[in-house]
Amino acid sequence: MTYSEFNHWLSRQIPVPKRLQTVCFGLILFLMISTRKHSLKAAGEFTGLHTSQFSRFLLKHRNLSKTSLSQLSRKQSKIIAKRIRFLAKNKLPWEIAIIIDSTLQKRFNRHSDNVKRFNHGAGFVIGHQWTNIVLMINDQVIPLSPIPFHSKRYCRLNKIQYQTENTLVCRFLRELNLEEYIGVHDPKHVVVLADSGYDSKNIEKTIASKKWNYIISLKKKRTVKTAKIFINTPKSKGWLQVAILFKKYRCLKWSTVRVPVNSTRKKRMEFRVRQITGYLRNVGKTQLVCSEFKKRPNGRRKYLACNDFKATPRQIIIGYRLRWAIEIFHKHIKMFLGFEDVATKLFASVESHVHWIYCAYILMNLCPIRGVEKNGSIAQRQEMISSIVRLREKSSVRQLLTRFNGVDVYKNELRQALAVVLPSNINVYSS
């Protein structure tokens, strides 16, 4: 693929007004190539445009970035859904996975808009929080529009009603219409995957109201009941924390589950699990699974809840492990696409920057690049696009020579260029 073909393909994917095409496609192309830092200054050096043009574009055209991402995610989903199959190479009873997780975008300036101090495990992180909701179809990740977290101070200044992250996630799931992405489907073939940060009765009720399944990691203090106790006791009594419940039922035997690992070698991970049918408080009936590594029995235990009663404990464990795909997605956008290289002050520009990065991620997976496999890594695709861009001068010369009387036109351009560089008293054509 030549540079002109690639540029023409790019212009067909995103409908952008002509007056914005140079800046928009220049920014997207810069995000798709391999470079040390994807800053606006580096984008200006790459395209030959002034940095202020990119700053103005990000600030004033936030809605364009959102609509472009929405169109691209729908387009990629429809292409993949034509040959849809069950997840994990047909080992699971679900075809579509909706994965929820959040990531932090580090900022080094506390005077920027909507910057907050977050407790991130080992220490505090200053920056923005984004809640990402992605689709997994045929083991491919498709990012949807991310949910920005607005601090209370930012809401006061911009007259926005403050909402918690779980409230925003519930609203997003209620408004999500999967038919726009994959067409007509059976809601029983959809599963929502999330860690314990999204163990909320409102989220679980919202998923159940859509007739979807869920596999959610429970907090240790989440109160549950077994089915037998639920029938024989009043609704307000008999509730136990899930960790205490599984300690109480130590008589249940552990069963071994072997899970394949994504590796060229035939490796398997061994877990031991216990399974109980019970009730989540204020939610309803569900499967409760306690799992831990078999070779490290004193390690951290996971407590999972799944409302699909036909799913086996092995399928629940494999399904929950698919959640790791969103962690890899976060790693890719930070390492290869410059997710944290934003330096703008206003949060509207930051939002546009993040949405264009997700657009670049989808375009890299959609682009038919020769020499790269369909499931090739993002690093391979980025390197191939970088090689196409490096040859753009040669491709422009080749295109000029193929025109009518193109050789004479190219000679005139060379004479004009040499006349500017060399002094007028030197004869270029002398021996």
C-alpha positions in Angstrom: 0.0 0.0 0.0 1.4 3.4 -1.0 1.0 6.6 1.0 -1.5 8.0 -1.4 -3.7 4.8 -1.2 -3.4 4.9 2.6 -4.4 8.5 2.8 -7.3 8.0 0.5 -8.5 5.0 2.6 -8.2 7.1 5.7 -10.4 9.9 4.3 -13.1 7.3 3.4 -13.3 6.0 7.0 -14.1 9.4 8.8 -16.4 11.9 7.2 -14.7 15.2 8.1 -15.4 18.7 6.5 -12.8 19.7 3.9 -11.5 22.7 5.9 -10.6 20.3 8.8 -9.2 17.3 6.8 -5.6 18.5 6.8 -5.4 18.9 10.6 -7.6 16.0 11.4 -6.0 13.4 9.2 -2.5 14.7 10.0 -3.2 14.2 13.8 -4.7 10.7 13.3 -1.8 9.6 11.0 0.7 11.0 13.6 -0.9 8.9 16.4 -0.7 5.8 14.2 3.0 5.9 13.6 5.8 4.9 15.9 7.5 7.8 17.7 9.0 8.6 21.0 6.3 11.0 22.2 2.9 11.8 20.6 2.8 15.5 21.7 1.2 18.3 19.7 4.6 19.9 19.1 5.8 16.6 17.6 2.6 16.4 15.5 3.3 19.9 14.1 6.9 18.9 13.2 5.6 15.8 11.5 2.9 17.5 9.4 4.5 20.9 8.9 1.6 22.7 10.6 1.8 25.0 13.6 1.0 23.5 17.0 -1.7 26.1 17.6 -3.8 24.5 14.7 -3.9 21.2 16.6 -4.7 22.9 19.9 -7.6 24.9 18.3 -8.8 21.7 16.5 -9.0 19.7 19.8 -10.7 22.5 21.7 -13.4 23.5 19.2 -14.3 20.1 17.7 -14.9 17.8 20.6 -18.2 16.6 19.2 -16.5 15.6 15.9 -14.2 13.3 17.8 -17.1 11.7 19.7 -19.2 11.0 16.6 -16.2 9.7 14.7 -15.4 7.2 17.4 -19.0 6.1 17.6 -19.2 5.5 13.8 -15.9 3.7 13.7 -16.8 1.4 16.6 -20.1 0.5 15.0 -18.4 -0.1 11.7 -15.8 -2.5 13.1 -18.4 -4.3 15.2 -20.6 -5.0 12.1 -17.6 -6.2 10.1 -16.5 -8.7 12.9 -20.1 -9.7 13.7 -20.7 -11.1 10.2 -18.7 -14.2 11.3 -19.5 -14.1 15.0 -18.6 -17.2 17.1 -18.6 -18.0 20.7 -15.9 -16.6 23.0 -12.6 -18.2 23.9 -12.5 -20.3 20.7 -16.1 -21.7 21.2 -15.4 -22.8 24.8 -17.9 -20.4 26.3 -21.7 -20.1 25.9 -21.5 -16.4 25.2 -20.8 -14.6 21.9 -20.3 -10.9 23.0 -18.5 -9.7 26.1 -18.9 -6.2 27.5 -15.9 -5.4 29.7 -15.8 -2.5 32.2 -12.7 -1.1 33.8 -11.2 2.3 34.6 -7.7 3.8 33.9 -5.9 6.9 35.1 -4.4 9.5 32.8 -1.4 11.0 34.6 -1.0 14.8 34.5 2.0 16.7 35.9 0.3 20.0 36.3 -2.3 20.4 39.0 -3.6 23.6 37.5 -5.2 21.8 34.5 -9.0 21.4 34.3 -10.7 18.4 36.1 -7.5 17.2 37.7 -7.9 15.1 40.8 -5.8 13.1 43.3 -6.6 9.4 43.1 -5.5 6.6 45.4 -4.0 4.1 43.1 -2.8 1.1 45.2 0.9 1.8 45.8 0.4 5.6 46.0 -1.5 8.6 44.8 -1.8 9.6 41.2 -2.7 13.1 39.9 -4.7 13.2 36.7 -8.0 12.2 35.0 -10.0 9.0 35.4 -11.6 7.4 32.4 -14.1 4.5 32.6 -13.7 2.4 29.5 -16.4 0.0 28.2 -15.2 -2.2 25.4 -16.9 -4.9 23.3 -15.1 -8.3 22.7 -16.3 -10.1 19.6 -14.3 -13.0 18.2 -11.6 -12.2 20.8 -11.1 -8.7 19.3 -11.5 -5.6 21.5 -13.6 -2.7 20.2 -13.5 0.5 22.4 -16.8 2.4 22.9 -17.0 6.1 24.0 -15.1 6.4 27.3 -16.9 7.9 30.4 -14.9 10.8 31.9 -15.0 11.3 35.6 -15.8 14.9 36.6 -14.5 16.2 39.9 -16.9 18.1 42.2 -14.9 21.3 41.7 -15.2 20.9 37.8 -18.9 20.3 38.1 -19.4 23.5 40.2 -17.4 25.6 37.8 -19.2 24.2 34.7 -22.7 23.9 36.3 -22.8 20.1 35.8 -24.6 17.8 38.1 -22.1 15.6 40.0 -22.5 11.9 39.5 -20.6 8.9 40.8 -18.8 6.5 38.5 -21.3 3.7 39.1 -24.2 6.0 38.3 -22.6 6.9 35.0 -21.9 3.2 34.2 -25.5 2.3 34.9 -26.8 5.1 32.6 -24.3 4.0 29.8 -25.5 0.4 30.0 -29.2 1.4 29.9 -28.6 3.5 26.8 -26.4 1.0 25.1 -28.2 -0.5 22.1 -26.2 -3.5 20.9 -28.4 -3.9 17.8 -26.6 -0.8 16.3 -23.3 -2.6 16.7 -24.0 -6.3 15.8 -27.6 -6.4 14.6 -30.3 -8.7 15.9 -29.0 -11.0 18.6 -30.0 -13.1 21.6 -29.4 -11.2 24.9 -28.6 -14.5 26.5 -25.4 -14.6 24.5 -24.1 -11.4 26.1 -22.0 -11.4 29.2 -20.7 -8.4 31.2 -17.3 -8.7 32.9 -16.1 -6.5 35.7 -13.9 -6.5 38.8 -14.9 -5.8 42.4 -14.8 -2.1 41.9 -18.1 -2.4 40.0 -19.7 -4.8 42.5 -22.9 -2.7 43.0 -26.5 -3.7 43.2 -27.5 -0.9 40.8 -25.0 -2.1 38.1 -26.1 -5.8 38.6 -29.8 -4.9 38.4 -29.2 -2.8 35.3 -27.5 -5.8 33.6 -30.3 -8.1 34.6 -32.9 -5.7 33.3 -31.3 -5.9 29.9 -31.5 -9.7 30.1 -27.7 -10.0 29.9 -25.5 -12.3 31.9 -22.7 -11.0 34.2 -19.6 -12.3 35.8 -18.5 -9.9 38.5 -15.9 -10.2 41.2 -17.4 -9.6 44.6 -16.0 -7.7 47.5 -15.2 -9.8 50.5 -17.8 -7.9 52.6 -20.6 -8.4 50.1 -23.6 -10.0 51.8 -25.1 -13.2 50.4 -27.3 -16.1 51.3 -27.4 -19.7 50.2 -30.7 -20.8 48.5 -31.6 -23.0 51.4 -31.2 -20.3 54.0 -33.1 -17.8 51.8 -36.2 -20.0 51.8 -36.2 -20.8 55.5 -35.4 -17.4 57.0 -36.9 -13.9 56.8 -35.6 -11.5 54.2 -33.8 -9.3 56.7 -32.0 -12.2 58.5 -29.4 -14.8 57.6 -27.1 -12.6 55.4 -23.4 -13.4 55.6 -20.4 -11.8 54.0 -19.3 -13.9 51.1 -15.8 -14.6 52.6 -17.4 -15.8 55.8 -20.0 -17.9 53.9 -17.3 -20.0 52.1 -15.4 -20.4 55.4 -18.6 -21.7 57.0 -19.1 -24.2 54.1 -15.6 -25.7 54.3 -17.2 -29.1 54.0 -17.7 -28.4 50.3 -15.0 -30.2 48.2 -12.6 -28.3 46.0 -12.8 -29.2 42.3 -9.8 -28.6 40.0 -10.3 -26.4 36.9 -7.6 -26.4 34.2 -7.5 -23.2 32.1 -5.5 -22.8 28.9 -3.0 -20.0 28.7 -2.4 -17.8 25.7 1.0 -19.2 24.7 2.6 -21.1 21.9 3.4 -23.9 24.4 0.6 -26.1 25.7 0.5 -24.6 29.2 -2.4 -24.7 31.5 -3.2 -22.9 34.8 -4.8 -24.9 37.6 -7.4 -23.4 39.9 -9.4 -25.0 42.6 -13.0 -23.8 43.0 -16.1 -24.1 45.2 -19.5 -23.3 43.9 -22.8 -22.5 45.7 -26.1 -21.4 44.4 -27.2 -18.4 46.5 -28.7 -14.9 46.5 -27.0 -11.5 46.3 -28.6 -9.0 48.6 -31.0 -6.6 46.8 -30.2 -8.3 43.5 -31.5 -11.9 43.2 -30.5 -15.5 42.7 -27.0 -16.1 41.4 -24.1 -18.6 41.3 -21.3 -17.9 43.8 -17.9 -19.2 43.0 -14.8 -19.1 45.2 -11.5 -19.7 43.3 -7.8 -19.7 44.0 -4.6 -21.0 42.5 -4.1 -24.7 43.2 -0.3 -24.4 43.6 -0.6 -21.4 45.8 -3.5 -22.2 48.2 -2.6 -19.4 50.6 -2.8 -16.8 47.9 -5.6 -14.3 47.2 -9.0 -15.8 46.7 -11.5 -14.5 44.2 -15.3 -14.5 44.8 -17.3 -14.4 41.6 -21.0 -14.0 40.9 -22.7 -15.2 37.7 -26.4 -15.1 37.0 -26.2 -17.7 34.1 -27.1 -21.0 35.9 -26.2 -23.1 32.9 -22.6 -22.0 33.0 -20.1 -24.4 34.7 -17.5 -23.2 37.2 -14.8 -23.8 34.6 -16.7 -21.5 32.1 -17.1 -18.8 34.7 -13.3 -18.9 35.5 -12.4 -18.7 31.8 -15.0 -16.0 31.2 -13.7 -13.8 34.0 -10.1 -14.2 32.7 -11.2 -12.6 29.4 -11.5 -9.3 31.4 -7.7 -9.1 31.2 -8.1 -8.0 27.5 -9.1 -4.5 28.7 -5.9 -4.2 30.7 -3.9 -5.0 27.6 -5.9 -2.4 25.7 -4.9 0.2 28.4 -1.3 -0.9 28.0 -1.4 -0.5 24.2 -2.9 3.0 24.2 -0.4 4.2 26.8 2.7 2.6 25.2 2.0 3.0 21.5 -0.6 5.8 21.0 0.4 8.5 23.5 -2.6 8.3 25.8 -0.7 10.2 28.5 1.2 12.6 26.2 -1.5 15.3 26.4 -0.4 18.7 27.7 -3.4 20.9 27.1 -4.9 22.8 30.0 -8.7 22.7 29.2 -10.5 19.3 29.7 -12.4 19.7 26.4 -9.1 19.3 24.5 -8.2 16.3 26.7 -11.5 14.6 25.8 -10.9 15.2 22.1 -7.4 13.8 22.4 -8.6 10.6 24.1 -11.4 10.0 21.5 -9.0 10.5 18.6 -6.6 8.0 20.2 -9.4 5.4 20.3 -10.2 6.2 16.7 -6.6 5.6 15.8 -6.7 2.3 17.6 -9.7 1.1 15.7 -8.3 2.3 12.3 -5.1 0.4 12.9 -7.2 -2.8 13.3 -9.4 -2.0 10.3 -6.6 -1.0 7.9 -5.7 -3.8 5.4 -1.9 -3.6 5.6 0.1 -6.0 3.5 2.6 -8.1 5.3 0.7 -8.0 8.6 -1.6 -10.8 9.8 -5.2 -10.1 10.8 -4.4 -10.8 14.4 -1.0 -9.1 14.2 0.2 -7.0 17.1 -0.3 -3.3 17.3 3.5 -2.8 17.3 3.7 -4.6 13.9 0.9 -2.5 12.4 2.4 0.7 13.7 5.8 -0.2 12.2 4.2 -0.9 8.8 2.3 2.4 8.8 5.5 4.2 9.8 7.3 2.6 6.8 4.5 3.7 4.5 4.8 7.3 5.8 8.5 7.3 5.3 8.0 6.5 1.6 5.5 9.3 1.0 8.0 11.5 -0.8 8.8 8.7 -3.2 5.2 7.9 -3.8 4.4 11.6 -4.6 7.2 11.6 -7.1 6.0 8.4 -8.7 2.5 9.8 -8.9 3.8 12.9 -10.6 5.8 10.9 -13.2 2.7 8.9 -14.1 0.8 12.1 -15.2 0.7 13.4 -18.7 3.9 15.3 -19.4 4.9 14.5 -15.9 8.6 14.1 -16.6 8.9 17.7 -17.9 6.9 19.0 -14.9 9.3 17.2 -12.5 12.4 18.6 -14.3 11.0 22.1 -14.0 10.4 21.6 -10.2 14.0 20.4 -9.8 15.4 23.4 -11.7 13.4 25.7 -9.5 14.5 24.0 -6.3 18.2 24.1 -7.4 17.9 27.7 -8.4 16.8 28.6 -4.8 19.6 26.5 -3.2 22.5 27.2 -5.5 24.0 30.7 -6.3 23.0 32.1 -9.7 26.6 32.3 -11.0 27.0 28.5 -10.8 26.1 26.5 -13.9 24.2 23.4 -12.7 24.6 21.5 -15.9 28.4 22.2 -16.4 30.7 19.3 -16.0 
